[in-house]
Amino acid sequence: MKIIATLFAGVGLLAMGCASGAESAESEDLAATDAALSGNVTLSYTSDTGTAYCATVTMTNALGVASPRWQAVVDVKTNNITSISSNALKSASTGKVAFTPANLNTSVAPGATTSFSFCATAQVGVRPVVSAYNFESVAYATCQTNSGLYPTKAALAVAMASELGRWTPATDLTISGTKYSPSARVVLSSAGLAACRNGCLNTKALLGQQDASFVDQNLFNSMNYISDLQNSFDRQSSLLTDLSRNNPGALPPAHRLTLVSGPVNLNSATACGPHYIYQVDTTAGVPLTTAQANNMVNTMCFYNAGSCGNNPYIGFTVTQSNGCPAGKTCIAIDPTDGDNGSTSTTSAGSAPSYPMNRVYDPANTLLNTACLTSASKLGTMISKCATSPTTCGYLYCTANP
């Protein structure tokens, strides 16, 4: 791979399952019914006297990569757990109990098993069942999310590149209402709507997350997102004004972005996720020079990257490989898989987990499917579209009542 210029050391971006913060154990109730199981999990008894038992749960990591973390929800019903093995933590002692590893650095190799045990007092004939489980897939570096702001802004950069074919957020976005007022929102401008491809469904869905106040604020803080989007106009304007006065040679050129490949893994050891590759030309269709392509990073200020922030989910790389057509210049940035896409962070088990407990799924293919929240609570993927139309396109993992 020939890299002409790498402007950030941490290339790529992926919304990981280890988003910052965690839900409190008391904030949600668990499902009242068992989830259908898939994959390989067993519950066996090492002893059973009728009024007490000891059981072992064994799970197989069916992912293609080692997993540093697993989750399991076991319904012990009216029984009461009296002890557990030292390699596990539990969320409760009766009812639906979430088990997680006591040592988060524990790694389970692909195809290997891990197990934990517990003992409980019991009513005759009442025995536990495994309700759900999964393994976390960490194929990329863990990156700080700033309560979900960074991956969401990065996903917005990708959506706008794909659906508007350019990075001109100051032109394509505008503030609806009085800036910083409670009702103010950043929306597509008339110029942005006119440039939209396929209705800008991804861009609209991501901007709609300004109204996702029902999501756990530790995982995704919608108020932080609203404020930062509005501040981003000033950051981008100040940078371009400064460049115009002091360094006009660094101004980003008028350009056209065309998606040519992705996702590809440019550097899975340090990247926060895979990249999409965009061919970048002038508006007349002439390939940008390397210097012009490097200047494109100054269009990323709005997305908390370049000289305007340290968004680790934007790895801006100029390349002439990785699917870039011969004689063309391309820019690689992330797709924020699992946030703006439909891939889960955990896929080996009965109930996946998703970054920030949400997934972009406009076809509703995951509607009403089982999921595990970031707090290991068994839930269902639901839509808020009917009550919050601006969030249409997203589904949210919400614990069942």
N, C-alpha and C positions, 0 to 999 in steps of 0.2 A: 504494500500500500504506500503510495507516494503522498505524503502530507506536505503541502506547500507551506502552510502556516497553521500553528496551533495557538489560539489566542487565550485559551483557558486550559489549565492542566487537567482539571476534572471534567472530561468530556462526557456528554450524554445526560439523559435524565429519565428516571423512572420513579413513579410514586410508590414508595415501598410500603410494605405492611407495617413497618415499625414507625409510623408517623408519630410525631412528637405528642406527648401526653398520653393519658390513659383514662378510660371511663371508670367512675367509681363503681364498686361492686354493688352498691345499693341503688344505682340510678335506673336499672332496668329489671324487669321480671323475665324469667325464662319461659320457654314454651311449655305448654301443658301436655303436648303430645310428642311422641318420638319422631325423629326425622328418619326417613328411609336411608339405610346405610349402603355405601358403595366402597369398593376398595377392600382392604384386608385389615380387619380388627377383630379381636376375640376377647371375650371375658370368661375366665375360668376360675374355679374355686379351689383353694388349697385346703380349706376346712369348712365344714358346715354342720353345726349342731342343731339346727332348727331355729334357735333363738339368737344365734350369732354366726357369723361367717367371716372368712377372709377371702378376698378375690384379687385376681391379677388381670389387668387390661394390657394387651399386647397389640401394638400397631406397626404396620409396615410402611416405610417411606417409599411410595411409588413414584416420587419425583425423580427426574434425571440428574438432580444435583443434591448435594448434602444439605440437610435442613438443620438450622440451629435452634429451632423452636417448634413445639407441637402444642396442640390444644385438644382437650377431650371433655365432653360434657356427659356425665353419667347420672342417670336418674336413679337415685337410691330410694326414692319414694318416701315412705314413712319411717324407714330405717334411720339409724343414727351412726355416723362414722365415728369410731373411737380412736383410730390411728391410721397413719398413711406411711408409705415408704419415704425414705429421706430424699429421694430424687424428685419429689413432686410437691406442689403446693395446691391447696384446695380453697375454693371460694366460700364454702359453707360445709355444714355437717349433715344436712338432711335435704330432701327434695332434689332439685336439679343442681348438681355440683360440677363446677368447672375445675378441671385439673390442668396445670401448666408445669413446665420443668422448674425445679428449684434453682438450677444453674442455667442461666440463659445462654451460656457459652457451650452447652452440651450439643454436640453435632451428631446427627444420625445420617450415615452414608446412604446413597441410593440403593434401594432394595433391602436395606438392613431394618431390623426391628428395634423398638424401644418399648419398655413396659414400666408400669408402676403398680403398686399394690395398696390395698386398704382393707381394714377390718371394720365391722359394724355390728351393732346389736340389731336384731331383726324380729319382725313378726313372722309367724309361721306362714310360709307360702308367698311371702312378699320378698322379691329379689330384684337386684338392680339390672338395668339395661343401659347400653351405650347409646346415647341419643345422637351424638355427632362428634366428629373429630377431623382434624386436618394437620398438615405440616406446612410450615412457612418456607417459601422458596426465596432465597436471597441470592440471586444470580449477579447482582451488582452491588456496588459500594453503598453503604448506608449514608444518606445525606440528611442534613437538618432541614426541616420543612417550614419552620416559622409558623406553626399552627396551620399548615396547609397552604400558606400563601405562595411559597416558592414553586411547588409543582403545578399549582393552578395557573399562575402567571406564565410558566413555561408552556403549559398545554395551550394557553391562549395564543402564544407566539406561533406554535405549530398550526393551530386551527386557522389563524389569519393568513399564514403563509400558504396553506393549502386552498383555502376558500376565497381569498381575495387576491392571491398571487403577488403579494407585496407586503412589506413592513412599513406602513405609513400610519401608525396608530393615531397620531395627532389629527390626521385627516379623516380616517375611517371610523373613529370613535368620537363620541361627544358626551357631555354631561347633561342628563335630563333633569331639569329642576335647578334649584339654587344650590350652588356648590356647598358641600358639607352639611346641607340641611338633612333632616332625618329621611326625607323621601328621595333625595338625590341618588341617581344611579348612572353608571356609565353604560351607554348603549351604542349600537351602530348608528353612525351619522347617515345622512342622505347619500353622501359620496360613498360610504362604505356599503350601504345597501345596494347601490347601483353597480358596485364592483363584485358583488357576491356571486359565487358559484354554488349551485345546488342549494340556494336559499340560506347559506351560512349557518347550517344547523348546528355544527360543532361550536362555532363562535358564539351563537346565541345561547346555547346550553351553558357554556362556561361563564358568560356574562350573567346568566340567570342564577349562578351560584351566589350572587350578592343577596338573594332572598332565601338562602338555605340556612336560616337561623335555627332550624330545628336539629341540625347536625351538632354533635358534641363539639363544643367550642374549643376544647383542647386539641381535637383532631383537625377541625377546619373552622376558623374564626371568620364568619362572614362579615362582621363589622370591621375587622382588620383589612379584609379584602376590599370592602367598599372604600375605606379611607385611602388605602394604598393606590387603588385604581385612579382616584381623583388626583392624588398627589403626583402620579406618574406623568400627567400632562405637563406639570411645571418642570419636572426633572428633564423630560425629553426636550422641552422648549429651551430650557437654560443651556443644555449641552449644545444644541444646534446653533443657538445664538453665539455662544462662546467660540465654537469652531468657525463660524462665519467671520467673526472679527479677528481671531488670532491664528487660525489654522485652516483656511478654507480647503486646502488640499486633502483634509481628512473627512470632509463632508461625504455622506453616503450618496451615491448617484441615484438618479431615477432608474428604476429597475423593474424586472419582471421575474418572479419565482415560479418554477415549474417542478413539481414533484417527479423524481425519476426513479427512486428506489427507497427501500426501507420496510420494516426496521432492520438495521444491521448493527452489529456489535463492533464498534471501532476500538474499544479498549475496555473489555469487561472487568478488568482488574481494578480500574479506578473510576469507571463511569457510573453514574447514577442510573443508567439505563441505556437502551438502544437508541440509535439515531435514524432519522429520515434524511434523505439526501435531496437537496433542491438545486436544480440548475439555475444559475443566476445570470441574466442578460440585461442589457439596456432595454428600454421600452421599445427600441427599434429591432430588437432581436440579436444584437451583437454581443458576444460573450464579454463579460467583464474581465479586465486585467486582474492580476493577483492583487495589486495595490488597491484597485477599486473594490474588489471583493473583501479585502481586509477592512475597508472603511465601512462595510455593511454592519459591523459590530456596533457602530454608533446609532443604528436604528433599534438596537436591543435595549436601550436605556429604559424605555417604557416598561420592559418586562423584568426590571431589577437585575440587569446584567451589564457587562462592559464596565464603563467607568461610573455607573450609577447604582451599583449594588454588588452583592456577592451571591447571586442566585446560583446554587450549585447544580440545579437541574437544567441549566442552559450551558451546554458545552459547545461553543461556537468554533467550528473547524472549517477551514478552506481546504478543499480536496479536489483532485482530478482523477480519483479512483472510486471504488465502492459503488459502481454503477453509473458514474458520471460519464456522459457521452464523450467520445473522442473529440478533442479540440475545444471542449467546453470547460467552464469553471463552475464548481458546485460548492454549496455550503451545507454542512451537516449539523442538524440540531435534533433534539429528542422528540419522541412521540408521547411521552408520559404514559406509558403503557399501564393499563389498569385504572387510570383516572379518566383520560380522554378516550380510552379503548375499553375493551370488554374482558381483558385478561385479569384473572384473580392473582393475588399474591400467594395463595395456597390452592393447589389443585388436586392434591392427593388426599382424599378423604370424602366424607359425606356432605360437608358443608363448607364451601370456600369462604375466605375472608378477602376483603377488598380494601385498597388504600382509602383512608378517610371514611370507611364504611359507605362508599358510594361507587357507582360505576356508570359510565355513559353507555346507554343501551337503548337507542331510540326505537328499535323494533320490539322492545319489551320481551326479548327472548328469555330473560332471566326473571321476569315478573313472577312473584310468588314462590320462587325457589328458595331452598334452605340456605342459610349463611350463618357464619359465626362472627359476632362483632369483635372489635378490638379488645373488649373486656371478656372475651370467651363466653359470650351469651348467645344462646341459640335463637336465631331470628329468621325473618323472611324478607326477601327483596320486595320493596313496595315503591309505588310511584306517588309523588306529591303533585302531579300535573294538574289534577282537578282543582285542588285548593290553592296551589301556587303555580300558575301557568308559566312563569318565567323559568321554572326548573324543569320543564318538559324535556325529555331526553335522558334524564338521569333517573336511576333507581337507587334506593337507599336501604342498607341493611339495618333493620329495626327489630329489636327484640320483641318476641311475641308476648301478648298479655297473658 
